[in-house]
Amino acid sequence: MIELSARPAVWEATTAEVRGTALALLLAVSGRRVAPEELDGPGITALVTPRR
């Protein structure tokens, strides 16, 4: 088992929620590919769209 712990950081907050398993969310926020059925919610587009 692994415990993830984050130090205080500045986070950009929006009202667009994204739901999924912990693994799917970690993969998505780290820029890895996630199968579309792994995530749900109105914020998916913003999460999985590559930034320039």
N, C-alpha and C positions, 0 to 999 in steps of 0.2 A: 504494500500500500504506500502511496505517496501523498504527502500533504503539501498543498501549494499555499504559500503565504506571500502576500504582496506588501511591499513597503508603500507608504503614502506616495501618491503620484497624482499628477494632473490628468484628469480624464475628461474627454469631451462627451457631454451628455446630450442625448436627444430623447424624444418621446417615442421613437420607433423601436418597439421591443422585438427581440429575436429570441426564439425558444428552441431548445434542442438538448441533446445529451451534453454532459460536460465535455466529453471528447470532441464532439462535433463543434461545439463553441470554441474550444481551444484551437482546433485546427483552423477554423474560419478566421479567428482573430490573428493567427500567426501567418495568414496568407496561404495556407495549404488548401487544396481542393476538398470540398465536402459535397457529397451527393445531395441533390436538391431536396430529396425527401427527408434528409436528416435535420433540416432546419425549417422553422415555421415562424410567421409573424411579419408585420409590415416593414421591419427594418432590414430584411434580407438583402434587398438590392444595395443598400448603402454599405452593408457589411462585406459582401462578396464582390463588389465592383472595384477593380484595381485603381489605385490612386496614382497620379503622375507626379 
